Amino acid sequence: MDQEHTAGTGDGDGAGRRRFLAIATGAATAAGLGATAGCAHGAADGADGGTGGAATGKSKGPTPGGPAGFDVKAENAKPGHADWHVAKAGPAKAIEGFADKVSVLPGESFGLHVSTTAPRFTVSAYRMGWYGGARARLVWRSEALPGVRQPEHTVDSATRMVRTRWPRTTTVDTKEWPEGCYLLRLDAQGGEGQRFVPVTVRSAATAGRTVVVNSVATWQAYNRWGGYGSYDGPNGAYASRSLAVTFDRPYEYDDGAGLFLVYEAPLLALAERLGIPLAYTTTTDVAREKRLLEAAAAVLSLGHDEYWSPEQRAHFTAARDAGTNIAILGANCCFRRIRLEPSDLGPDRTVVCYKSSYGQDPGFKRGHPATVDFRSAPGADPESSLLGVIYDGYPVDAPYVVTHPGHWLFEGTGVKADDHFPHLVGVEYDKVNTGFPTPRPIEILAHSPVVCEGRPSHQDTAYYTAASGAGVFATGTMRWVEALDATGDGRSGANHGLDAKAGALTTRVTENLLRAFAAGPAGRTHPAQDNVKEVYGGSP
């Protein structure tokens, strides 16, 4: 049977996958899920069956007792700028753009390719973080630049990849920009429109630090700018999807920010508020640089990190086996196997993923791994061997159920066994399933019943420890990072109806996790106590 339909995420229904994105990132409620098709049997049952001037951003010295280099505490002590948001997006083509490098080292330059209907525009570079709750600091702003309407995009006949060949509009120098995650805001003259362009000023080294990894390959797979993405084309059909997508185009979603604001920014704000030593990079950098994660304290995969190259997975695995802790703060992680190829603008700017059509892939014919789901043949390598959990399906909206309240990660939360947190499980979920390769010992902290289009199953939050001493934690739900911002009683429908109790729980657990993981191999101080048999019953 076609693996795309039995173990995928509804790929056979492109329109359904667009609805998935709306549900996953919008203010949907449980009532809205009934109309959304696509619950996939992700895994066969195993155990369960202000200012315009530039700022220098120079570090004032290392964090006391931490590794030398960039000082997160000193950076976040600087005044923030709460006006960073897009307040007036304007018409679709008013202004939009992309960077010709996904990431740069501090001091390197990159090109901006901008199209606008306005005669002039400005660029404001906001470093995203905590900043006393402002969430951003204005690091640099350009002078007014001449605007131009760029040529229309084209679509490659073989792969249906949207291509732009926009000339470079301006060059941006990152001299004295501190490392971190940035949103560049493009402002069209006269208030005609605003859009974001994300870029990462990456860390040259990660030793002793907790590494924030922007999931840029997944952002691009879900990007439908120009009418095509990795799930469908203009007619909404799976067969019309792009077989390759490129970073040489703007992001359509969230005013150009891609998936950063929903799935990554809340976690970044929390980590920077804690002041733990951080490093910053992207999935394409991890894939390219074999030693990038060497001696890192921990590495963080954020809320939706679905598309991985074999190289990225190998480098994550090597880091774990050397004692680096890993946190999976989402679900459906490491699910699609991709290949990175160059574009006209540079290396690693094309994400190739043929999925069920891998036999047509020229790269596969040349001997590269098939760009199918990791768990699928040929070359099946289920993601559970790294994550501990395995993807089980979508869409669901269910309460998160605590089953192991005495676990150290729940310290300070006040939770009791069987405490429920409405809407925290969604829209995709993972579980422990020993029918697939599962590292042991592994502890299940939350075991939440779900029904996915009539199919009963469970979501699991799990923690295991490796022989190296590394700890690996997986939330098992895609709403974890989003929940960090949840307030109120949830009745407004914002944040999928998540309330302040869910916000408090996820915040405290994440604080406990980040502090412990920043201190070194967590398995040495917090070894996992296997409880799979206790939770699922029968043979573990």
C-alpha positions as CSV (number, residue, x, y, z in Angstrom):
1,M,0.0,0.0,0.0
2,D,1.2,3.5,-0.7
3,Q,3.2,4.6,2.3
4,E,2.1,8.2,1.9
5,H,-1.4,7.2,2.9
6,T,-0.6,4.6,5.6
7,A,2.2,6.3,7.5
8,G,2.3,9.9,6.3
9,T,0.4,13.0,7.2
10,G,-2.4,13.1,4.7
11,D,-0.2,13.8,1.7
12,G,-2.7,12.3,-0.7
13,D,-5.0,15.2,0.2
14,G,-3.2,18.5,-0.6
15,A,-6.2,20.6,0.5
16,G,-6.3,18.6,3.7
17,R,-2.7,19.5,4.4
18,R,-3.5,23.2,3.9
19,R,-6.2,22.8,6.4
20,F,-3.7,21.1,8.7
21,L,-1.5,24.2,8.5
22,A,-4.4,26.5,9.3
23,I,-5.3,24.3,12.3
24,A,-1.8,23.8,13.5
25,T,-1.0,27.6,13.5
26,G,-4.3,29.3,13.8
27,A,-6.8,29.9,16.6
28,A,-8.7,26.7,16.0
29,T,-10.6,24.9,18.7
30,A,-11.6,21.3,19.1
31,A,-14.9,22.0,17.4
32,G,-13.1,22.9,14.2
33,L,-11.3,19.6,13.9
34,G,-14.2,17.6,12.7
35,A,-14.0,19.0,9.3
36,T,-10.4,18.3,8.8
37,A,-9.4,15.2,7.0
38,G,-6.2,13.3,7.1
39,C,-5.7,11.3,10.3
40,A,-2.9,9.0,9.3
41,H,-1.9,5.7,10.9
42,G,1.5,7.2,11.6
43,A,2.7,4.0,13.3
44,A,1.4,0.5,13.7
45,D,0.6,-0.3,17.3
46,G,3.4,-1.9,19.2
47,A,3.4,-1.6,23.0
48,D,-0.2,-0.3,22.8
49,G,-1.2,-2.3,20.0
50,G,12.3,52.5,18.4
51,T,15.3,54.0,17.3
52,G,16.6,54.3,13.8
53,G,20.3,54.0,14.7
54,A,22.5,51.0,14.8
55,A,23.4,49.3,18.0
56,T,26.7,47.4,18.5
57,G,25.4,44.4,20.4
58,K,28.9,43.6,21.7
59,S,29.1,41.1,24.5
60,K,30.1,42.3,27.9
61,G,31.7,39.1,28.7
62,P,30.9,35.5,29.4
63,T,28.1,34.2,31.6
64,P,29.6,33.6,35.0
65,G,30.6,29.9,35.2
66,G,29.6,29.4,31.6
67,P,31.5,29.1,28.3
68,A,33.2,32.1,27.0
69,G,31.6,34.0,24.1
70,F,28.2,35.5,23.6
71,D,26.5,36.6,26.8
72,V,22.7,36.0,26.6
73,K,22.0,37.8,29.9
74,A,23.9,41.0,28.8
75,E,22.1,41.0,25.5
76,N,18.7,40.7,27.0
77,A,19.4,43.4,29.5
78,K,19.4,45.9,26.7
79,P,16.2,47.8,25.9
80,G,13.7,45.9,23.7
81,H,11.5,47.3,21.0
82,A,7.9,46.1,21.2
83,D,7.0,47.7,17.9
84,W,8.6,44.9,15.8
85,H,5.4,43.3,14.7
86,V,3.9,43.7,11.2
87,A,1.1,46.1,11.9
88,K,0.0,46.7,8.3
89,A,0.7,43.8,5.8
90,G,-1.0,45.6,3.0
91,P,-1.8,43.9,-0.4
92,A,-0.2,40.6,-1.3
93,K,2.4,42.2,-3.6
94,A,2.9,45.5,-1.7
95,I,6.3,44.3,-0.5
96,E,8.0,41.0,0.0
97,G,11.5,39.6,-0.1
98,F,14.0,36.9,0.9
99,A,17.6,36.6,1.9
100,D,20.1,34.9,-0.3
101,K,21.7,33.2,2.7
102,V,19.6,31.3,5.3
103,S,22.3,32.1,7.9
104,V,25.5,34.0,8.3
105,L,28.3,34.2,10.8
106,P,28.5,37.5,12.8
107,G,30.1,40.1,10.5
108,E,29.3,38.4,7.3
109,S,27.0,40.0,4.7
110,F,24.0,38.7,2.8
111,G,21.9,39.9,-0.1
112,L,18.2,41.0,0.2
113,H,16.0,40.4,-2.9
114,V,13.0,42.6,-2.5
115,S,10.0,43.3,-4.7
116,T,7.6,46.2,-3.9
117,T,5.1,48.4,-5.6
118,A,6.3,51.3,-3.5
119,P,9.0,53.8,-4.8
120,R,11.1,53.3,-1.6
121,F,11.3,51.1,1.4
122,T,13.4,50.5,4.6
123,V,14.7,47.4,6.3
124,S,14.7,47.0,10.1
125,A,16.7,44.1,11.7
126,Y,15.1,42.9,14.9
127,R,17.0,40.3,17.0
128,M,14.3,38.1,18.6
129,G,14.6,37.1,22.2
130,W,13.2,38.1,25.6
131,Y,14.1,41.7,26.3
132,G,11.9,42.1,29.3
133,G,8.9,40.8,27.4
134,A,9.3,43.0,24.3
135,R,10.5,39.9,22.5
136,A,12.8,41.8,20.1
137,R,15.5,44.5,19.9
138,L,16.1,46.8,16.9
139,V,19.8,46.2,16.0
140,W,19.9,48.1,12.6
141,R,17.8,50.1,10.2
142,S,18.6,51.0,6.7
143,E,18.2,54.3,5.0
144,A,15.3,54.6,2.5
145,L,16.1,52.3,-0.5
146,P,14.7,52.5,-4.0
147,G,11.9,50.0,-4.6
148,V,11.3,47.9,-7.8
149,R,8.7,45.4,-8.9
150,Q,10.6,42.2,-9.5
151,P,9.9,39.8,-12.4
152,E,7.2,37.2,-12.0
153,H,8.3,33.8,-10.8
154,T,8.4,30.7,-13.0
155,V,7.6,27.0,-12.3
156,D,10.1,24.3,-13.2
157,S,8.4,21.8,-15.5
158,A,10.1,18.7,-14.1
159,T,9.8,19.4,-10.3
160,R,7.1,22.1,-10.2
161,M,9.6,24.1,-8.1
162,V,8.7,27.8,-7.9
163,R,11.7,29.8,-9.1
164,T,12.5,33.5,-8.8
165,R,15.4,35.2,-10.5
166,W,15.2,38.5,-8.7
167,P,18.3,40.6,-8.9
168,R,19.9,41.5,-5.5
169,T,18.3,44.7,-4.2
170,T,20.7,45.5,-1.4
171,T,23.6,44.0,0.6
172,V,23.2,43.9,4.4
173,D,26.4,43.9,6.6
174,T,26.0,42.2,9.9
175,K,29.0,43.8,11.5
176,E,28.4,44.1,15.3
177,W,25.1,42.2,15.1
178,P,25.0,39.7,17.9
179,E,24.4,36.1,17.0
180,G,20.8,35.0,17.2
181,C,17.5,34.7,15.4
182,Y,16.4,37.7,13.4
183,L,13.3,39.0,11.6
184,L,14.0,41.7,9.1
185,R,11.0,43.9,8.6
186,L,10.5,45.4,5.2
187,D,8.5,48.7,5.3
188,A,7.1,50.1,2.1
189,Q,7.1,53.8,1.8
190,G,3.8,55.5,2.7
191,G,2.6,52.6,4.8
192,E,1.7,50.5,1.7
193,G,2.8,47.3,3.3
194,Q,5.1,45.4,5.6
195,R,6.7,41.9,5.5
196,F,9.3,39.9,7.4
197,V,12.4,38.1,6.1
198,P,13.9,35.7,8.6
199,V,17.7,35.2,8.9
200,T,19.9,33.5,11.5
201,V,23.2,35.0,12.6
202,R,24.6,31.7,13.6
203,S,27.2,30.7,16.2
204,A,30.6,29.6,15.0
205,A,30.9,27.1,17.9
206,T,28.5,25.5,20.3
207,A,30.7,23.9,22.9
208,G,29.1,24.1,26.4
209,R,26.0,25.8,25.0
210,T,22.4,24.9,24.4
211,V,21.8,25.1,20.6
212,V,18.7,26.6,19.2
213,V,18.1,25.1,15.7
214,N,15.8,26.9,13.4
215,S,13.8,24.3,11.4
216,V,14.2,26.1,8.0
217,A,13.8,23.1,5.8
218,T,10.3,22.5,7.3
219,W,9.4,26.2,7.0
220,Q,10.2,25.9,3.3
221,A,8.3,22.6,2.7
222,Y,5.2,24.3,4.0
223,N,5.8,27.5,2.0
224,R,3.3,27.9,-0.8
225,W,4.5,31.2,-2.1
226,G,4.0,31.1,-5.9
227,G,1.2,28.6,-5.5
228,Y,3.2,25.4,-4.9
229,G,4.7,23.7,-1.8
230,S,5.7,20.2,-0.8
231,Y,2.1,19.1,-0.3
232,D,0.1,20.5,-3.2
233,G,-0.1,23.0,-6.1
234,P,-2.7,25.5,-7.1
235,N,-5.4,22.9,-7.6
236,G,-5.0,21.5,-4.1
237,A,-4.0,18.0,-5.4
238,Y,-1.1,15.9,-4.0
239,A,-0.1,15.1,-7.6
240,S,0.6,18.8,-8.3
241,R,2.9,19.3,-5.3
242,S,6.5,20.5,-5.7
243,L,9.1,17.7,-5.7
244,A,11.7,20.3,-4.7
245,V,11.3,23.7,-3.1
246,T,13.8,26.6,-2.9
247,F,14.8,29.2,-0.4
248,D,15.0,31.6,-3.4
249,R,11.5,33.0,-2.7
250,P,9.7,34.8,0.1
251,Y,7.7,32.9,2.8
252,E,4.0,33.1,2.3
253,Y,2.9,32.3,5.8
254,D,2.8,34.7,8.8
255,D,3.7,37.9,6.9
256,G,6.9,36.3,5.6
257,A,8.1,34.8,8.9
258,G,7.5,31.2,7.9
259,L,6.8,29.0,10.9
260,F,9.1,30.8,13.2
261,L,6.6,32.9,15.2
262,V,4.3,30.0,16.2
263,Y,6.7,27.2,16.7
264,E,10.0,28.8,17.7
265,A,9.8,32.3,19.1
266,P,8.0,31.4,22.4
267,L,10.8,28.9,23.2
268,L,13.5,31.3,22.2
269,A,12.0,34.0,24.5
270,L,11.9,31.6,27.5
271,A,15.5,30.3,26.9
272,E,16.9,33.8,26.6
273,R,14.9,34.9,29.7
274,L,16.6,32.1,31.7
275,G,20.0,33.4,30.6
276,I,21.5,30.0,29.9
277,P,24.4,29.9,27.4
278,L,22.9,29.6,24.0
279,A,24.1,29.1,20.4
280,Y,22.1,29.6,17.2
281,T,22.0,27.7,14.0
282,T,19.7,26.1,11.4
283,T,18.9,22.7,10.1
284,T,20.9,23.3,6.9
285,D,23.9,24.3,8.9
286,V,23.8,21.2,11.1
287,A,23.6,19.1,8.0
288,R,26.5,20.8,6.3
289,E,28.9,21.1,9.3
290,K,29.9,17.7,10.7
291,R,31.4,19.1,13.9
292,L,29.0,22.0,14.6
293,L,27.4,20.3,17.6
294,E,30.7,19.0,19.0
295,A,30.7,19.4,22.8
296,A,27.4,21.2,22.9
297,A,25.6,20.9,26.2
298,A,22.2,20.4,24.5
299,V,20.5,20.8,21.1
300,L,16.9,21.8,20.7
301,S,14.5,20.7,18.0
302,L,11.6,23.1,18.1
303,G,7.8,22.9,17.6
304,H,7.7,21.6,14.0
305,D,10.9,20.1,12.7
306,E,9.6,17.5,10.2
307,Y,12.1,17.6,7.2
308,W,15.6,16.3,7.9
309,S,18.5,15.3,5.7
310,P,20.4,12.1,6.5
311,E,23.4,14.3,7.4
312,Q,21.4,16.3,9.9
313,R,20.2,13.1,11.6
314,A,23.7,11.6,11.6
315,H,25.1,14.7,13.3
316,F,22.3,14.8,15.9
317,T,22.9,11.1,16.6
318,A,26.6,11.6,16.9
319,A,26.1,14.5,19.4
320,R,23.8,12.3,21.5
321,D,26.4,9.5,21.5
322,A,29.0,12.0,22.7
323,G,26.9,13.1,25.6
324,T,24.9,16.1,24.2
325,N,21.4,16.2,25.5
326,I,18.6,16.5,22.9
327,A,15.1,18.0,23.4
328,I,12.3,17.5,20.9
329,L,9.9,20.2,21.7
330,G,7.2,19.3,19.2
331,A,5.9,16.3,17.3
332,N,6.3,14.7,13.8
333,C,10.0,15.4,14.1
334,C,12.6,13.8,11.8
335,F,9.8,12.3,9.6
336,R,10.7,13.2,6.1
337,R,14.1,12.4,4.5
338,I,15.3,15.2,2.3
339,R,18.3,16.0,0.1
340,L,19.8,19.5,0.1
341,E,21.0,20.8,-3.3
342,P,22.3,24.2,-4.5
343,S,20.2,26.8,-6.2
344,D,21.3,29.7,-8.5
345,L,22.2,31.7,-5.3
346,G,24.3,29.2,-3.4
347,P,24.6,25.8,-1.7
348,D,21.9,24.0,0.3
349,R,19.1,26.3,-1.0
350,T,17.0,23.6,-2.6
351,V,15.0,21.0,-0.5
352,V,14.3,17.9,-2.5
353,C,11.6,15.5,-1.2
354,Y,9.9,13.3,-3.8
355,K,8.0,11.2,-1.2
356,S,6.1,8.4,-2.9
357,S,7.5,9.4,-6.3
358,Y,11.1,8.8,-5.2
359,G,11.6,6.4,-8.2
360,Q,11.5,9.4,-10.5
361,D,14.2,11.3,-8.6
362,P,17.4,11.8,-10.6
363,G,19.3,11.9,-7.4
364,F,17.9,8.5,-6.3
365,K,18.9,7.1,-9.6
366,R,22.4,8.3,-9.1
367,G,22.6,6.5,-5.7
368,H,21.4,9.0,-3.2
369,P,19.0,7.9,-0.4
370,A,15.3,7.9,-1.4
371,T,13.6,11.1,-0.2
372,V,10.7,9.2,1.5
373,D,9.6,9.1,5.1
374,F,12.5,7.8,7.3
375,R,10.5,4.8,8.4
376,S,9.7,3.8,4.8
377,A,11.5,1.5,2.3
378,P,13.9,1.7,0.7
379,G,16.4,2.3,3.5
380,A,13.8,2.4,6.3
381,D,15.3,4.0,9.5
382,P,12.4,4.9,11.8
383,E,12.9,8.2,13.7
384,S,12.2,6.5,17.0
385,S,15.8,5.2,17.3
386,L,16.8,8.8,17.9
387,L,13.7,10.4,19.4
388,G,12.4,7.6,21.6
389,V,8.9,8.4,20.4
390,I,7.4,7.9,16.9
391,Y,4.9,9.9,15.0
392,D,1.4,8.5,15.2
393,G,-1.0,10.8,13.2
394,Y,-3.2,13.9,12.9
395,P,-5.5,15.6,13.5
396,V,-6.3,15.4,17.2
397,D,-7.3,17.9,19.9
398,A,-7.2,16.2,23.3
399,P,-6.3,16.8,26.9
400,Y,-2.7,16.2,28.1
401,V,-2.8,13.7,30.9
402,V,0.0,13.5,33.5
403,T,0.8,10.0,34.5
404,H,4.2,10.3,36.3
405,P,3.8,13.4,38.5
406,G,6.9,12.6,40.6
407,H,9.3,12.9,37.7
408,W,12.0,15.6,38.1
409,L,10.7,17.5,35.1
410,F,7.4,18.1,36.9
411,E,9.2,19.6,39.9
412,G,7.5,22.8,41.0
413,T,4.4,22.3,38.8
414,G,2.2,20.9,41.6
415,V,0.7,18.4,39.2
416,K,-1.0,15.2,40.4
417,A,-1.6,11.9,38.6
418,D,-4.4,12.1,36.0
419,D,-4.3,15.9,35.9
420,H,-5.7,17.0,32.5
421,F,-4.7,20.0,30.4
422,P,-7.3,20.6,27.7
423,H,-6.2,21.1,24.0
424,L,-2.5,20.6,24.8
425,V,-2.3,17.4,22.7
426,G,-2.6,18.5,19.0
427,V,-2.6,18.8,16.1
428,E,0.0,16.0,15.5
429,Y,1.2,13.7,18.2
430,D,3.9,11.0,18.9
431,K,3.9,8.0,21.2
432,V,6.3,5.3,22.5
433,N,5.8,2.3,20.4
434,T,8.2,-0.6,20.9
435,G,7.1,-2.1,17.6
436,F,9.7,0.3,16.3
437,P,13.4,0.7,17.5
438,T,13.1,2.3,20.9
439,P,16.0,3.3,23.1
440,R,15.8,2.0,26.7
441,P,15.5,2.9,29.5
442,I,12.7,5.2,28.6
443,E,10.2,6.9,31.0
444,I,6.7,8.0,30.0
445,L,5.7,11.2,31.8
446,A,2.3,11.8,30.2
447,H,0.1,9.2,28.5
448,S,-2.9,10.9,26.9
449,P,-5.8,9.0,25.2
450,V,-6.6,10.3,21.7
451,V,-9.0,9.3,19.0
452,C,-7.8,10.1,15.6
453,E,-10.6,9.8,13.0
454,G,-12.1,7.0,14.9
455,R,-8.8,5.2,15.8
456,P,-8.0,5.1,19.5
457,S,-4.4,5.6,20.5
458,H,-2.3,7.5,23.0
459,Q,0.1,10.5,23.0
460,D,3.3,10.1,25.1
461,T,5.7,12.6,26.6
462,A,8.9,10.6,27.1
463,Y,12.5,10.9,28.4
464,Y,15.3,8.4,27.9
465,T,19.0,8.3,28.7
466,A,21.7,7.1,26.4
467,A,24.9,5.1,27.3
468,S,26.9,8.4,26.8
469,G,24.9,10.0,29.6
470,A,22.9,12.2,27.3
471,G,19.2,12.8,28.1
472,V,16.7,12.9,25.3
473,F,13.3,14.4,25.9
474,A,10.3,14.5,23.6
475,T,7.1,16.4,24.3
476,G,5.0,14.2,21.9
477,T,2.7,17.1,21.0
478,M,3.1,19.9,18.4
479,R,1.5,22.5,20.7
480,W,4.1,22.5,23.4
481,V,6.0,25.6,22.2
482,E,2.7,27.4,21.4
483,A,1.4,26.7,24.9
484,L,4.3,28.6,26.5
485,D,2.4,31.8,25.5
486,A,-1.0,30.6,26.7
487,T,-2.9,32.8,29.1
488,G,-6.4,33.4,30.4
489,D,-9.1,30.7,30.5
490,G,-8.9,29.7,26.9
491,R,-12.4,30.7,26.0
492,S,-11.2,33.2,23.3
493,G,-10.0,30.4,21.2
494,A,-6.5,31.9,20.9
495,N,-3.7,29.4,21.0
496,H,-6.1,26.6,20.2
497,G,-8.0,27.2,23.5
498,L,-5.0,26.5,25.6
499,D,-5.3,28.3,29.0
500,A,-3.0,29.7,31.6
501,K,-2.7,26.3,33.4
502,A,-1.3,24.8,30.3
503,G,1.0,27.8,29.9
504,A,2.2,27.4,33.5
505,L,2.8,23.7,33.1
506,T,4.8,23.8,29.9
507,T,6.8,26.8,31.1
508,R,7.9,25.2,34.3
509,V,8.7,21.9,32.7
510,T,10.6,23.6,30.0
511,E,12.6,25.7,32.5
512,N,13.4,22.5,34.4
513,L,14.5,20.8,31.2
514,L,16.6,23.7,29.9
515,R,18.5,24.2,33.2
516,A,19.2,20.5,33.6
517,F,20.2,20.0,30.0
518,A,22.5,23.1,30.1
519,A,24.4,21.6,33.0
520,G,25.8,18.6,31.0
521,P,24.8,15.0,30.3
522,A,21.4,14.8,32.1
523,G,21.5,11.0,32.3
524,R,24.3,11.2,34.8
525,T,22.2,13.1,37.3
526,H,18.8,12.1,36.1
527,P,18.9,8.5,34.8
528,A,15.7,7.3,33.2
529,Q,13.7,4.6,35.0
530,D,12.0,2.5,32.4
531,N,8.2,2.3,32.9
532,V,6.9,1.2,29.5
533,K,5.5,-2.0,30.8
534,E,3.8,-0.2,33.7
535,V,2.1,2.3,31.4
536,Y,1.2,0.0,28.5
537,G,0.9,-3.4,30.2
538,G,2.0,-6.7,28.8
539,S,5.4,-7.3,27.4
540,P,7.5,-4.1,27.0
